[in-house]
Amino acid sequence: MKLLLIMKILFVYAIPEEKIEINIPNVEVIYVETGMGKVNAAMKTMRAICEYHPDMVINFGSAGTLNHNVGDIIVCNKFIDRDLRKVTLDGVVSEIEFEKFEKFSNSTWGVCNTGDSFITSGAEIEGDVIDMESYAIADVCREMGVPFFAVKYVTDVVGQNSSEEWFAKLADARLGLTAFFNENVIK
């Protein structure tokens, strides 16, 4: 009798309007809704890692940008905490990088800039996409030794769209992310 090894992947998203359904053969998919912000994301991700012991964590959801277009999908393996970037004390880490996931080698890879506020201007913003959770999730995964990356659908361009327009684009984000995972993972 041949046993199938089943991989566990924790799919993490911030709010119900970002959730998509992902079915991958031989993968146990576990969803975690974190709520908005770094504290919620870190707490709920840590709890889920301790409970489920996943082989990998993937964050998906919406993001703003300065460098890309609405509708672009950016896969992130490098994360910057824009709030910690301002702290100039020894030992404060504000950047985390993970290995790229080979399955997405043909995807657009980028850097995710995370902070606890909506950004309305591009002053001093590093990275390709901007969100409010990914760095915190990355920090937990680094600490727990779990591979991590994020897949972000660009819903708004900083300085050009309001938070209301971002919210209106979440349906498009769900469709775009579902298509991305169906094309790149589910085979």
Secondary structure, 3 states (H helix, E strand, C coil): CCCCCCEEEEEEECCHHHCCCCCCCCEEEEEEECCCCHHHHHHHHHHHHHHHCCCEEEEEEEEEECCCCCCCEEEEEEEEECCHHHCCCCCCCCEEECCCCHHHCCCCEEEEEECCCCCCCCCCCCCCEEECCHHHHHHHHHHHCCCEEEEEEEEEECCCCCHHHHHHCHHHHHHHHHHHHHHHCCC
